[in-house]
Amino acid sequence: MSQVTHDIITVGGGLGGAAVAAVMARTGARVLVVERETRFQDRIRGEFMEPWGVAETRRLGIYDAIRSAANDNRFWQIYLGGMKLDRRDCVATTPHKLPNIAIYHPVMQELILAEAAKAGAEVRRGATVREVKPGSPTAVTVESNGRVEELTARLVVGADGRSSMMRKWCGFETISEPDRYYIAGLLFEQMPAPPDTAVGAYNPLIGQVGYLFPQGGGRVRAYIVYPIDADFRLQGESSIDRFVSEALRGGVPPEYFKGARATGPLASFISADHWVENPSGDGVVLIGDAAGASDPIWGQGLSLTCRDARVLTDCLRENRDWGEACRTYALARDRYFKILREADNCSREILIDRGAEADARRARALPRIAQGIAQLPDQGFCGPDEPFGEADRRRLFGD
C-alpha cells in the first residue's frame, strides 16, 4: 500500500471544494486543495443563492466569510406574461427566515478559498490534476510549475464543475435531461433596479425568461432564458443590444435598463440538468456540479453545492469509515437532487414551456393554484427538505 500523503484532496477550489476543505481542515484533517486557476474568472453564472442555500453557508461556517461581499435580495418580484404579481418577502415566507443573496462569483470563490487556507488546508493554485485512480488510497497525479507528482489520499473529492474530468476518470455515468433552453448572462453597472429585489419575468407565449439579481451599488447580473430553436444566439459583445431587447420581450420592466451599462462577458449555455446516480466510489466522491448540475434556469446551483458540502462533511465527521460515510452522503444526494429536479420541471412546465400541450397544462394548473387546490413548487426558495413527487404533480395539473 502506498503511503498516504493527505486525508483529503479536493479536485477544484471553487465553492464546493473550498467549503469541504475549510470544514475538514478545522477538524485537523490533512487537506490539499488543487485549483488550476491562479485568478478566478467571470463564468457569467452562479451568483444567486436562495434562503435554503444561505442557511447551508451558516451551517458550514462560511457565511461570515462571504457576508461582506453579498447583497441581500430580500424580495422576489414576479412578472408573468407582462403582468406584475405580488412581491414576495422571502424572510417572512420561508422556513429559514433568510433573504436570497447575490454575489459576484469570482469574489465568493476567493473568499471561501482563503477561508480554507486559514483553517489549515494546503492550497495549490495554478496546479492541474492529470489523473485520478480510485483505490485505497486513491492516487492523484498533479502537475504544477512544470513538475508532475503522484499524491495519495484517503478520499478525493471531485469538485471540478459541470465538465468534470473526475466523472470520466472514475467511471461515473452521466444522465441528462433533454436540451430545451439556453441561458445567457450579462453583468450591468449603474442599473436603477431596486437593490433589495430580485426580478423574475416569465413569458410562456415565447418561452422566455428574464432575471435581474442586484449585487449592490448599481451592479446587477441579468439573465435571459430562451429556446434552443430560437433564431438567435446571445454570444459576445455584438449581442448586447439583442440581449436587452429580449429581456424586454420576456417582461423585464424597461425602466431598469435606462442608463445601465453592460460590462463583462456575454455567453449562452445549455441549461439542462445532468447528474450522476450514486456519486461515490472507491476512495472518491463527487459534489456540486460534478455530482449533478441542476437547471440554472432556477438558480439553485450555489445552494445545492453548499448542501452537498455540508452533508458530506457531516457524514465524514460522524463516521470513521469514510467509505460508508460517502455512501450515506450519496444516497442523501440522490434523494434531494431528485426532489429539486422534479419540482423544477413542474415550474418549467407552468412558467416557461410553450405550445398547445403546455398551454393546456397551464390552463389546468393555474386555476387550481388560484383556488388553493395546489401550489407552485416552492423548493427553489425553501429547499428539498419538503418532498415533491408524482402525487404533487398530479395535484398540480389535475391529472
N, C-alpha and C positions, 0 to 999 in steps of 0.2 A: 504494500500500500504506500502511495506517495505521501510525503509529509504535507500536512495541511497548512497552507500559508495564511489563510483567513477563515473566519467563521462564515462571513457573508461577503459575496462580491455582487454588486448591483451593476448590471449592464445598462447604462443610461443614468444620467444625473439630473434629469428633469424632476418634476413634482413628485412622481411616484417613487423613483429610485432614491432621491434625496430624502424624502419623508421616511421611508423604511430605514435608511442609513442613520438618520438622526435618532429615531426611536430606539433602534437596536444598539447603537453606539452608547447611548445613555445607560444601557444595561451592562455595559462592559464588554460587549461583543467586539471582536476584531473585524472591522468593516472596511471594505475598499469600494469606492465609487469610481467607475470608469466612464468618463464623459468625453466624447470626441470633439465637442466644440469648446474652443477657448473663450468664445464670446457667444452667448445665445442670440439667435437671430429672430426677427419677427416672422412667425409662421402663420400669421393672419388670424388664426383661430385659437380657442381655448382661453377666453378672457372673461367668462361669466360663470359664477358659481351660485347655485340656489341655496336656500336656507339649510337644507339637509346636508349639503356639502360643507357649508360654513361650520355646522355642528361637528362634522368629522375633523376639520382642522383643529378645533378645540380639543377633541379627544386625542389627537395625535401630538398635541403640544406645539403646533407650528403657527397657530393663529396670531400670536403676538408678533411673530417674525414678519408676517405679511401685512399686518394691520395698517401700518403707516403708508403703504403703497396702494391700498384698496379703497375703493369708493363705494359707499352703501347705496344700493338701488332698492330702497325700502318698498317702493311702489311698483306695480306692474300694470301697465295700461294696454288694453287690447283694442284693436280696431278690426272688425270683421265685415268684409265686403264694403268697406268705406264707412261703416257706422261705428261711432265711438261708444264702447261699452263702459261699465263701471270700472273705476280704478281700484285695484286690489292692494290692500295694506298687508304685505307678507309677514310683517312682525306680528300683527294681530291675528292672522288667519292660518298660520302654520304651527304645528306642534312644537317646533324648536324655538319659536318666538324670536327669530333672527331675520335680518334682511338678506337679500341677494347681495353679492359683491361683484364689482367689475375691477379688473386689474390687468395691467399690461403684462403679457405673458413672460417676456424675457426678464423683466424685473422680478417677477414672482419666482422664476427659476433660480436666479442668482441668490435671492434671499433664503430660499429653502436649502440650497446647496451650502451656503455659508453656515446655516444652522447645523447641517450635518457635520461640517468640519469643526464647528465649535463644540459639538457633542463628543468629538474624538475620532470621527471617521477619517480615513485617509482618502483624499480626493485627487484623482489624476485627470487633469484637463488636457485636451489635445491628444488623447490616447484612444486607440481603436481596438475593439475586440475583433479578432480574426476568426475565432472558432470557439465553440463550447462543446465539451464532451461530457455528457451526463455520466454519473457514477458515484462511487464512494471512495475518495472525494471526487467532486466534479472538477474537470480541468478547463482552464480558460486561457487561451492564447491572446496576449495583449501586445500591441505594437505601440511604442512611444519613443519619441526622439531618436528614431532610426534603429531602435533596439527591440527585438522580439523575445518575449519570455513566456513561459508557461507557469501559471499560478494555479493553486488548488484551493477549494473551499468546501465547507460542509454543505453550503447552499448557495446557488447562484440565482439571483432574482432578475428575470428579464423585464426590464422597464424601458425597452427601446422602441416604443411607439407603434404607430399604425403599420409601418413597413418592417416590423420586427424580423431580424435575422435569427433571433433566438427560436422563433417558431420553426424555422427551417432546420436549423442545426439540431434541434432536439426532437424533430419528428412530429410536431403538433399539426393537426389538420385544421385548416381554416374554413369556416362556414360563413356564407354571406347572404344577406337579403338581396333581392333584385335591385339593380341600379335604376332609380327613378328620378332623382333630382341632383342638381348641382347646388352647392352653397358657395357664395363668393363673399369675401370680406374686404373692408377698406376702412382705414383709420382717418378720422376727421379732427381737425383743430378748429377752435372758435365756433363751435356749433351751439346755437342757442336753445338746446333741448333742456328740459328740467333735469338738474343734476342728480336728483334722488329718484328718478323714474325710468325704468326700462320700458321699452315700447315693443310690442309685437303686433304687426299689421298683416292680416291674413286675407287673401283674395282667392277663394276657391274657383271663381269663374275662369281665372287664367292660371291657376295652380302656382301662385307665387306668394312669398312671404318677405316682409321687410322687418329687420330688427335694429334697434338702437340701444346700446349699452354704454351709458355715460361713465367715464373713468375719472371725472373731476377736472376742474379748471378748463372746461370747454372741450376737452378731449372725449371723443365718442367713437367706439367701434361700431360700424354699421355692417349688416349682413343682408344679402339677398339670396333667397332660395328660389330656384326656377327649374322647370322641367328639363330633362336631358334632351328632349326633342325640340327645344326652343331653336329659333333661327338665329341665335346669337350666342356668344360665349364671352363672359366678362373676364378679361385677362389683360393685364398691363395698363400702362398709362393712357393709351388711346381709348380705353373703355370707361374712363371715369365718368364722362357725361352720360353715357348709357346706363351706368350703374345708378346714378341719381334718378334718371327718368324711370328706370324700372322700380326703384324704391317708391316713387310716387304712384306708379301703376298698382303697386301692391297695397297702397293705402297709408304710407307714412306721411304725416302732415307736411306740406311743402314749406311751411314757415321754419321748420327745423333746419332746412338746408340753406336758408338765407344767410349769406356771409360766411358759411362754413368753407374751410379749406382742406382739400384732400391731401393726405400725406401717407407715406409708407407704400408698400406693395399692394397690388390688386391681383388676385388669382381666384380661380374656381376649382372646387374639389368635388368628386362624387361623395354623396352623403350617406350611402347605405351602411347599415350595421354590418360588422363582421366580427366573428368571435371564435373562440376555441372552447370546446366542451372539455371539462376536467383539466384546467390549465396547471397541472403539476405533474412531475415525473421524478426520475431517479436523481435526486440532488438538484433539481431545477424547479422553478415556479415562475409563472407569468403574472404580471399585474398591469393595470391601466390599459392603454390601447393595445399593448402587446397581447393581453389576455382576451380583449374584446372591446372594440370601439363602438359605442352607441352612436346612433344617428346624430350628427352635430346640429341638425335642424332644431333639436330640442335642448341643446346646450348643456348636457349633463356629463360631459367628459371629465371635467375637473372634479366634480362631486364624486363620480364613480371611481376615479383614480384615488381620491382620498379615502373612500370606503375600502377599496382594495388594500391600501397600505395599512389602514387601521385594523382590518380584520386579520390580515396576515400577521402583523406584529403582535396582535393579541394572542393568536394561536401559537406563535413561536415562543412567547413568554410564558404561556400556560402549560406547554408540553415539552419535555426534554427530548422526546422523539420527534425531531423536526420533519421526518418523512410523514409521520402521522399528522403533525400539525399542518403541513402543506396540503394534505388530502382533505382535512377538515375545512381549511380555507377554500379549496377548490370547489367542494360541494356547496358551500355557502355562496360562493361567487356565481356558480351556475344558477342558483335559485334567484338571487336578486337581479342578476342581469336579465334573466327571462322575464321577470316581472316588469322591469323597465322597458324591455323591448316590446312586449305585448301592449303595454299602456301607450307607448309612443306610437305604435302602429295604429291604435284606435284614434289617437289625437290627429294623426296624419289623415286618416280617412274622413274625419269630420271637418277639419280645418283647411286642408290643402288639396286633396285629390280632386280632379276634375272629371267630367264626363257624365253620361247618363246614369251609370251604376252608382257613382259616387254621389250624384245629386239625389238619387233615390234613398241611399243610406242616410244622408243628411236630413232628408225630409222626414224620415222615421225618427232619427235621434234627437233633433233639436226640440221638437215638441215634448218629448219625454224628459229632456233636461229641464225645460221650462216648467213642466208640471211636477218636478221633483221625483219622478219615477226612477230616473237615472241621473248620473252626473258625469261631466268630463273627467277623465283620469287626472288625478292630482299628484301622481308620483313624481312628476317633474319638479315640483316645489317641495313636496313632503318626503320624498324618498321611497325606497322599495320595502319599507317595513310593513306597509299595508299591502296585502296581496292583490294581484289583478290577474284574472284568467278568463276562460271561455264563458263562465256564467256572467261575469261583469259585461263582457262584450255582448252577449245575447240580451241582457237587460238594457244596454245602451241602444242597440239597434232594433230591438223588438223582434229578434229572430226566433 
